[in-house]
Amino acid sequence: MKKIEKELKAIYDPAKSFYKKAYIINYYDKYNITNKTELKSYNTIICYLKDSKIHFKYNDINNKKIYSMTTLRHIKEFIKQKYYYLELNYKNIINKEKLTKKDIKKLIDEGR
């Protein structure tokens, strides 16, 4: 399996850049077809896209608020680039500083 890592570019986010703090990692099979895409924020794999579904990796199974505001921006950019029609809105987030698993699921479900 081949792996290619590239910096996440700010397309939908108003920032000029994420300053090498977020990366997209694509994994290719022997036919050079992408079979998994990961988002890495601050050297941590946050989520991955496989079989057209987004899967989040969590450090804490107790549903504590686990994402910083910057990592949330990375997640939003990643999701919007993969699902351009999905609109994530800060108003849907309870704390506005961090995002829980339930918040993410709700945002993704609302966008479909």
DSSP file (Angstrom, degrees, kcal/mol; ACC not computed):
  #  RESIDUE AA STRUCTURE BP1 BP2  ACC     N-H-->O    O-->H-N    N-H-->O    O-->H-N    TCO  KAPPA ALPHA  PHI   PSI    X-CA   Y-CA   Z-CA
    1    1 A M              0   0    0      0, 0.0     2,-0.3     0, 0.0    28,-0.2   0.000 360.0 360.0 360.0 133.2    0.0    0.0    0.0
    2    2 A K  E     -A   28   0A   0     26,-1.8    26,-3.1    27,-0.1     2,-0.4  -0.730 360.0-159.0 -95.6 142.8    1.3    3.4   -1.0
    3    3 A K  E     -A   27   0A   0     -2,-0.3     2,-0.4    24,-0.2    24,-0.2  -0.983   8.7-176.4-126.3 129.2    1.0    6.4    1.4
    4    4 A I  E     -A   26   0A   0     22,-2.7    22,-3.0    -2,-0.4     2,-0.4  -0.992   6.5-164.4-127.7 126.6    1.1   10.1    0.3
    5    5 A E  E     +A   25   0A   0     -2,-0.4     2,-0.3    20,-0.2    20,-0.2  -0.916  13.6 169.2-111.8 132.3    0.9   12.9    2.8
    6    6 A K  E     -A   24   0A   0     18,-2.7    18,-3.3    -2,-0.4     2,-0.1  -0.979  39.2 -93.1-140.7 155.1    0.2   16.5    1.8
    7    7 A E  E     -A   23   0A   0     -2,-0.3     2,-0.5    16,-0.2    16,-0.3  -0.377  41.0-113.3 -67.0 139.8   -0.6   19.7    3.7
    8    8 A L        -     0   0    0     14,-2.7    10,-0.5    32,-0.2     2,-0.3  -0.644  34.3-144.9 -73.2 121.2   -4.3   20.5    4.1
    9    9 A K        -     0   0    0     -2,-0.5     2,-1.0     8,-0.1     8,-0.1  -0.672  13.3-120.0 -89.8 143.3   -4.9   23.6    2.1
   10   10 A A        +     0   0    0      6,-0.4    -1,-0.0    -2,-0.3    64,-0.0  -0.736  52.6 145.6 -83.8 103.8   -7.4   26.3    3.3
   11   11 A I  S    S+     0   0    0     -2,-1.0    -1,-0.2    66,-0.0    66,-0.0   0.808  79.6  19.7-103.3 -50.5  -10.0   26.4    0.5
   12   12 A Y  S    S+     0   0    0     65,-0.1    -2,-0.1     2,-0.0    65,-0.0   0.731 108.3  86.3 -94.0 -26.7  -13.3   27.1    2.4
   13   13 A D  S    S-     0   0    0      1,-0.1    60,-0.0    60,-0.1    61,-0.0  -0.511  81.4-129.1 -74.4 142.4  -11.7   28.5    5.6
   14   14 A P  S    S+     0   0    0      0, 0.0    -1,-0.1     0, 0.0    -4,-0.0   0.648  78.5 103.6 -69.3 -13.0  -10.9   32.2    5.5
   15   15 A A  S    S-     0   0    0      1,-0.1     3,-0.1     3,-0.0    -2,-0.1  -0.351  74.0-134.6 -67.4 150.2   -7.4   31.6    6.7
   16   16 A K  S    S-     0   0    0      1,-0.2    -6,-0.4    -7,-0.0     2,-0.3   0.854  82.7 -13.2 -69.7 -34.8   -4.6   31.8    4.1
   17   17 A S        -     0   0    0     -8,-0.1    -1,-0.2     2,-0.0    -8,-0.1  -0.970  51.8-125.9-158.5 163.9   -3.0   28.7    5.4
   18   18 A F    >   -     0   0    0    -10,-0.5     3,-1.0    -2,-0.3    -9,-0.1   0.270  51.5-125.6 -99.6   8.2   -3.1   26.2    8.3
   19   19 A Y  T 3   -     0   0    0      1,-0.3    -2,-0.0     2,-0.1    -3,-0.0   0.860  62.7 -57.6  53.1  46.7    0.7   26.7    8.6
   20   20 A K  T 3  S+     0   0    0    -12,-0.2    -1,-0.3     2,-0.2     3,-0.1   0.795 111.1 114.7  58.3  33.6    1.7   23.0    8.3
   21   21 A K  S <  S+     0   0    0     -3,-1.0    21,-3.1     1,-0.2     2,-0.4   0.466  71.3  47.9-106.2  -6.4   -0.5   22.0   11.3
   22   22 A A  E     - B   0  41A   0     19,-0.2   -14,-2.7   -14,-0.2     2,-0.3  -1.000  64.5-179.8-139.2 137.7   -2.9   19.9    9.3
   23   23 A Y  E     -AB   7  40A   0     17,-2.8    17,-3.0    -2,-0.4     2,-0.5  -0.954  21.7-140.5-135.7 152.1   -2.2   17.2    6.7
   24   24 A I  E     -AB   6  39A   0    -18,-3.3   -18,-2.7    -2,-0.3     2,-0.5  -0.959  18.1-161.5-110.0 130.8   -4.2   14.8    4.5
   25   25 A I  E     -AB   5  38A   0     13,-2.3    13,-2.9    -2,-0.5     2,-0.4  -0.961   3.9-163.9-116.9 119.3   -2.8   11.3    4.2
   26   26 A N  E     -AB   4  37A   0    -22,-3.0   -22,-2.7    -2,-0.5     2,-0.5  -0.862   3.5-157.3-103.5 135.5   -4.0    9.2    1.2
   27   27 A Y  E     -AB   3  36A   0      9,-2.8     8,-2.6    -2,-0.4     9,-1.1  -0.950  11.6-162.2-111.9 130.2   -3.5    5.5    1.1
   28   28 A Y  E     -AB   2  34A   0    -26,-3.1   -26,-1.8    -2,-0.5     6,-0.2  -0.873   9.5-136.5-115.2 143.6   -3.5    3.8   -2.3
   29   29 A D    >   -     0   0    0      4,-2.3     3,-2.0    -2,-0.4   -27,-0.1  -0.175  46.3 -81.8 -83.8-174.0   -4.0    0.2   -3.2
   30   30 A K  T 3  S+     0   0    0      1,-0.3    -1,-0.1     2,-0.1    -2,-0.0   0.669 131.5  56.1 -68.0 -15.1   -1.9   -1.7   -5.8
   31   31 A Y  T 3  S-     0   0    0      2,-0.2    -1,-0.3     0, 0.0     3,-0.1   0.282 118.9-110.7 -96.1   9.2   -4.1   -0.3   -8.6
   32   32 A N  S <  S+     0   0    0     -3,-2.0     2,-0.4     1,-0.3    -2,-0.1   0.812  72.5 140.0  65.7  33.7   -3.4    3.3   -7.4
   33   33 A I        -     0   0    0      2,-0.0    -4,-2.3     0, 0.0     2,-0.3  -0.906  58.6-114.2-107.0 134.2   -6.9    3.8   -6.1
   34   34 A T  E     +B   28   0A   0     -2,-0.4    -6,-0.2    -6,-0.2     3,-0.1  -0.500  38.7 168.5 -68.0 125.8   -7.4    5.7   -2.9
   35   35 A N  E     +     0   0A   0     -8,-2.6     2,-0.3     1,-0.4    16,-0.3   0.484  66.3  18.5-116.1  -6.1   -8.9    3.4   -0.3
   36   36 A K  E     -B   27   0A   0     -9,-1.1    -9,-2.8    14,-0.1     2,-0.4  -0.932  56.9-167.3-161.7 139.9   -8.5    5.5    2.8
   37   37 A T  E     -BC  26  49A   0     12,-2.0    12,-3.7    -2,-0.3     2,-0.3  -0.996  13.5-164.3-131.6 126.7   -7.9    9.2    3.5
   38   38 A E  E     -BC  25  48A   0    -13,-2.9   -13,-2.3    -2,-0.4     2,-0.5  -0.794  13.9-141.5-111.2 151.8   -6.8   10.5    7.0
   39   39 A L  E     -BC  24  47A   0      8,-2.9     7,-2.8    -2,-0.3     8,-0.9  -0.961  16.9-167.6-108.2 125.3   -6.8   13.9    8.5
   40   40 A K  E     -BC  23  45A   0    -17,-3.0   -17,-2.8    -2,-0.5     2,-0.5  -0.965   5.9-178.6-115.1 122.4   -3.9   14.7   10.8
   41   41 A S  E >  S-BC  22  44A   0      3,-2.6     3,-1.2    -2,-0.5   -19,-0.2  -0.984  73.1 -10.8-122.3 125.7   -4.1   17.8   13.0
   42   42 A Y  T 3  S-     0   0    0    -21,-3.1    -1,-0.2    -2,-0.5   -20,-0.1   0.917 130.2 -54.3  50.7  48.2   -1.1   18.7   15.2
   43   43 A N  T 3  S+     0   0    0    -22,-0.2     2,-0.4     1,-0.2    -1,-0.3   0.678 117.3 110.8  62.9  21.4    0.5   15.3   14.5
   44   44 A T  E <  S-C   41   0A   0     -3,-1.2    -3,-2.6     0, 0.0     2,-0.6  -0.992  71.9-125.0-126.6 130.1   -2.6   13.4   15.6
   45   45 A I  E     +C   40   0A   0     -2,-0.4    -5,-0.2    -5,-0.2     3,-0.1  -0.633  33.4 175.1 -71.8 118.7   -4.8   11.4   13.3
   46   46 A I  E     -     0   0A   0     -7,-2.8    11,-2.9    -2,-0.6     2,-0.3   0.879  56.6 -19.5 -93.8 -48.1   -8.3   12.9   14.0
   47   47 A C  E     -CD  39  56A   0     -8,-0.9    -8,-2.9     9,-0.3    -1,-0.4  -0.953  55.2-147.2-154.5 168.9  -10.5   11.1   11.5
   48   48 A Y  E     -CD  38  55A   0      7,-2.6     7,-3.1    -2,-0.3     2,-0.6  -0.991  12.8-133.3-145.3 155.3  -10.4    9.2    8.3
   49   49 A L  E     +CD  37  54A   0    -12,-3.7   -12,-2.0    -2,-0.3     2,-0.3  -0.936  34.1 158.9-109.6 121.6  -12.6    8.7    5.2
   50   50 A K  E >   - D   0  53A   0      3,-2.4     3,-1.5    -2,-0.6   -14,-0.1  -0.987  67.3  -1.1-145.6 133.6  -13.2    5.1    4.1
   51   51 A D  T 3  S-     0   0    0     -2,-0.3     3,-0.1   -16,-0.3    -1,-0.1   0.876 128.2 -60.3  54.3  41.1  -15.9    3.8    1.9
   52   52 A S  T 3  S+     0   0    0      1,-0.2     2,-0.4    -3,-0.0    -1,-0.3   0.678 115.8 111.2  62.1  21.0  -17.5    7.3    1.7
   53   53 A K  E <   -D   50   0A   0     -3,-1.5    -3,-2.4     2,-0.0     2,-0.5  -0.967  64.7-132.5-124.6 142.9  -17.9    7.4    5.5
   54   54 A I  E     -D   49   0A   0     -2,-0.4     2,-0.5    -5,-0.2    -5,-0.2  -0.823  21.7-169.0 -94.8 127.6  -16.1    9.6    8.0
   55   55 A H  E     -D   48   0A   0     -7,-3.1    -7,-2.6    -2,-0.5     2,-0.4  -0.968   9.0-148.4-117.8 128.1  -14.8    7.8   11.0
   56   56 A F  E     -D   47   0A   0     -2,-0.5     2,-0.5    -9,-0.2    -9,-0.3  -0.770   5.1-143.1 -98.2 141.4  -13.5    9.7   14.0
   57   57 A K        -     0   0    0    -11,-2.9     2,-0.4    -2,-0.4    -2,-0.0  -0.901  22.3-163.5-101.4 127.2  -10.7    8.5   16.2
   58   58 A Y        -     0   0    0     -2,-0.5     3,-0.1     1,-0.1   -12,-0.0  -0.881  25.9-162.8-116.6 143.0  -11.2    9.4   19.9
   59   59 A N  S    S+     0   0    0     -2,-0.4     2,-0.5     1,-0.2    -1,-0.1   0.701  87.1  46.9 -85.8 -23.9   -8.8    9.4   22.8
   60   60 A D    >   -     0   0    0      4,-0.1     3,-0.7     1,-0.1    -1,-0.2  -0.969  57.8-169.2-128.7 119.8  -11.7    9.5   25.3
   61   61 A I  T 3  S+     0   0    0     -2,-0.5    -1,-0.1     1,-0.2    -2,-0.0   0.478  78.6  80.8 -86.0  -0.8  -14.7    7.2   25.1
   62   62 A N  T 3  S-     0   0    0      1,-0.0    -1,-0.2     2,-0.0    -2,-0.0   0.277 105.7-115.4 -89.0  12.6  -16.5    9.2   27.8
   63   63 A N    <   +     0   0    0     -3,-0.7    39,-0.1     1,-0.2    -2,-0.1   0.799  56.7 162.0  61.5  32.1  -17.6   11.8   25.3
   64   64 A K        -     0   0    0      1,-0.1     2,-0.5    -4,-0.1    37,-0.2  -0.431  56.3 -86.8 -73.4 158.9  -15.6   14.6   26.9
   65   65 A K        +     0   0    0      1,-0.2    35,-0.2    35,-0.1    -1,-0.1  -0.571  58.4 167.9 -70.7 120.9  -15.0   17.6   24.7
   66   66 A I        +     0   0    0     33,-1.3     2,-0.4    -2,-0.5    -1,-0.2   0.519  38.8  79.5-120.8  -7.8  -11.9   16.6   22.9
   67   67 A Y        -     0   0    0     32,-0.7    32,-0.5     4,-0.0     2,-0.0  -0.885  63.3-138.3-112.8 136.0  -11.2   19.0   20.0
   68   68 A S     >  -     0   0    0     -2,-0.4     4,-2.2    30,-0.2     5,-0.1  -0.292  34.0-103.7 -75.1 170.0   -9.7   22.5   20.1
   69   69 A M  H  > S+     0   0    0      2,-0.2     4,-1.7     1,-0.2     5,-0.1   0.879 122.4  50.0 -63.5 -38.6  -11.1   25.3   18.0
   70   70 A T  H  > S+     0   0    0      2,-0.2     4,-1.9     1,-0.2    -1,-0.2   0.920 109.9  48.8 -69.0 -43.1   -8.2   25.0   15.5
   71   71 A T  H  > S+     0   0    0      1,-0.2     4,-2.7     2,-0.2    -1,-0.2   0.884 107.9  56.3 -63.4 -36.9   -8.6   21.3   15.1
   72   72 A L  H  X S+     0   0    0     -4,-2.2     4,-2.9     1,-0.2    -1,-0.2   0.902 105.2  51.8 -59.1 -41.0  -12.3   21.9   14.6
   73   73 A R  H  X S+     0   0    0     -4,-1.7     4,-2.4     2,-0.2    -1,-0.2   0.892 109.5  49.8 -62.9 -38.8  -11.4   24.2   11.7
   74   74 A H  H  X S+     0   0    0     -4,-1.9     4,-2.6     2,-0.2    -2,-0.2   0.926 111.6  48.4 -64.0 -44.1   -9.2   21.5   10.3
   75   75 A I  H  X S+     0   0    0     -4,-2.7     4,-2.8     2,-0.2     5,-0.3   0.935 111.7  49.5 -61.1 -47.3  -12.1   19.0   10.6
   76   76 A K  H  X S+     0   0    0     -4,-2.9     4,-2.7     1,-0.2     5,-0.2   0.920 112.6  47.2 -59.3 -44.8  -14.5   21.4    8.9
   77   77 A E  H  X S+     0   0    0     -4,-2.4     4,-2.3     2,-0.2    -1,-0.2   0.930 112.6  49.3 -63.6 -45.4  -12.1   22.1    6.1
   78   78 A F  H  X S+     0   0    0     -4,-2.6     4,-1.7     2,-0.2    -2,-0.2   0.934 114.2  45.0 -58.9 -48.7  -11.5   18.3    5.6
   79   79 A I  H  X S+     0   0    0     -4,-2.8     4,-3.6     1,-0.2     7,-0.2   0.911 112.7  50.6 -65.1 -42.8  -15.2   17.5    5.5
   80   80 A K  H  < S+     0   0    0     -4,-2.7    -1,-0.2    -5,-0.3    -2,-0.2   0.877 109.8  50.7 -65.0 -35.7  -16.1   20.4    3.3
   81   81 A Q  H  < S+     0   0    0     -4,-2.3     3,-0.3    -5,-0.2    -1,-0.2   0.850 118.9  37.4 -69.7 -32.1  -13.4   19.4    0.8
   82   82 A K  H  < S+     0   0    0     -4,-1.7     2,-0.3     1,-0.3    -2,-0.2   0.829 134.1  25.1 -86.4 -34.6  -14.6   15.8    0.8
   83   83 A Y  S >< S-     0   0    0     -4,-3.6     3,-2.5    -5,-0.2    -1,-0.3  -0.726  74.0-177.9-127.5  79.3  -18.4   16.6    1.0
   84   84 A Y  T 3  S+     0   0    0     -3,-0.3    -1,-0.1    -2,-0.3    -4,-0.1   0.691  78.1  57.6 -58.6 -22.6  -18.5   20.1   -0.5
   85   85 A Y  T 3  S+     0   0    0     -3,-0.1     2,-0.5     2,-0.1    -1,-0.3   0.603  81.7 103.2 -83.0 -11.2  -22.2   20.5    0.1
   86   86 A L    <   -     0   0    0     -3,-2.5     2,-0.7    -7,-0.2    -3,-0.1  -0.613  56.5-161.1 -80.0 121.1  -22.0   19.9    3.9
   87   87 A E        -     0   0    0     -2,-0.5     2,-0.4    20,-0.1    -2,-0.1  -0.897   2.2-164.7-105.5 112.4  -22.2   23.1    5.8
   88   88 A L        -     0   0    0     -2,-0.7     2,-0.4   -12,-0.1     3,-0.0  -0.817   9.5-162.6 -94.9 135.5  -20.9   22.9    9.4
   89   89 A N    >   -     0   0    0     -2,-0.4     3,-1.9     1,-0.1     4,-0.2  -0.970  24.3-143.9-127.7 129.8  -22.0   25.8   11.6
   90   90 A Y  G >  S+     0   0    0     -2,-0.4     3,-1.9     1,-0.3     6,-0.1   0.764  98.6  71.5 -59.4 -25.5  -20.5   26.9   14.9
   91   91 A K  G 3  S+     0   0    0      1,-0.3    -1,-0.3    -3,-0.0    -3,-0.0   0.759  91.4  59.5 -63.6 -22.1  -24.0   27.8   16.1
   92   92 A N  G <  S+     0   0    0     -3,-1.9     2,-0.5     4,-0.0    -1,-0.3   0.514  88.0  90.1 -82.2  -4.4  -24.6   24.0   16.3
   93   93 A I    <   -     0   0    0     -3,-1.9     6,-0.1    -4,-0.2    11,-0.0  -0.821  67.3-150.4-100.1 128.3  -21.8   23.6   18.8
   94   94 A I  S    S+     0   0    0     -2,-0.5    -1,-0.2     1,-0.2     5,-0.1   0.944  92.8  27.3 -62.1 -54.1  -22.7   23.9   22.4
   95   95 A N  S    S-     0   0    0      3,-0.5    -1,-0.2     1,-0.1     4,-0.1   0.732  84.5-147.4 -86.4 -24.5  -19.4   25.1   23.9
   96   96 A K  S    S+     0   0    0      2,-0.4     3,-0.1    -6,-0.1    -2,-0.1   0.447  89.5  65.0  64.8   3.0  -18.0   26.9   20.7
   97   97 A E  S    S+     0   0    0      1,-0.4     2,-0.3   -29,-0.0   -25,-0.2   0.624 108.3  19.3-117.3 -30.3  -14.5   26.0   21.8
   98   98 A K        -     0   0    0    -30,-0.1    -3,-0.5   -29,-0.1     2,-0.4  -0.930  67.2-135.3-140.6 163.2  -14.5   22.3   21.6
   99   99 A L        -     0   0    0    -32,-0.5   -33,-1.3    -2,-0.3   -32,-0.7  -0.963  12.6-150.4-126.3 134.6  -16.6   19.6   19.9
  100  100 A T     >  -     0   0    0     -2,-0.4     4,-2.3   -35,-0.2     5,-0.2  -0.513  32.6-106.6 -96.2 168.8  -17.9   16.4   21.2
  101  101 A K  H  > S+     0   0    0    -37,-0.2     4,-2.5     1,-0.2     5,-0.2   0.908 122.7  51.5 -58.7 -42.8  -18.6   13.1   19.4
  102  102 A K  H  > S+     0   0    0      1,-0.2     4,-2.5     2,-0.2    -1,-0.2   0.897 108.1  52.1 -63.5 -39.6  -22.3   13.8   19.6
  103  103 A D  H  > S+     0   0    0      2,-0.2     4,-2.6     1,-0.2    -1,-0.2   0.925 110.4  48.2 -61.1 -44.6  -21.8   17.3   18.2
  104  104 A I  H  X S+     0   0    0     -4,-2.3     4,-2.6     2,-0.2     5,-0.2   0.935 112.2  48.2 -62.9 -46.7  -19.9   15.9   15.2
  105  105 A K  H  X S+     0   0    0     -4,-2.5     4,-2.9     1,-0.2    -1,-0.2   0.916 112.4  49.5 -60.8 -42.3  -22.5   13.2   14.5
  106  106 A K  H  X S+     0   0    0     -4,-2.5     4,-2.5     2,-0.2    -1,-0.2   0.920 111.3  48.8 -62.5 -44.1  -25.3   15.8   14.7
  107  107 A L  H  X S+     0   0    0     -4,-2.6     4,-1.3     2,-0.2    -2,-0.2   0.912 114.4  45.1 -63.5 -42.3  -23.4   18.1   12.3
  108  108 A I  H  X S+     0   0    0     -4,-2.6     4,-0.5     2,-0.2    -2,-0.2   0.923 113.9  49.0 -68.5 -43.5  -22.8   15.4    9.8
  109  109 A D  H >< S+     0   0    0     -4,-2.9     3,-0.9    -5,-0.2    -2,-0.2   0.879 110.3  51.5 -63.4 -37.8  -26.3   14.0   10.1
  110  110 A E  H 3< S+     0   0    0     -4,-2.5    -1,-0.2     1,-0.2    -2,-0.2   0.812 105.1  57.9 -67.9 -29.5  -27.8   17.5    9.6
  111  111 A G  H 3<        0   0    0     -4,-1.3    -1,-0.2     1,-0.2    -2,-0.2   0.589 360.0 360.0 -79.6  -9.4  -25.7   18.0    6.5
  112  112 A R    <<        0   0    0     -3,-0.9    -1,-0.2    -4,-0.5    -2,-0.2   0.449 360.0 360.0 -97.4 360.0  -27.0   15.0    4.6
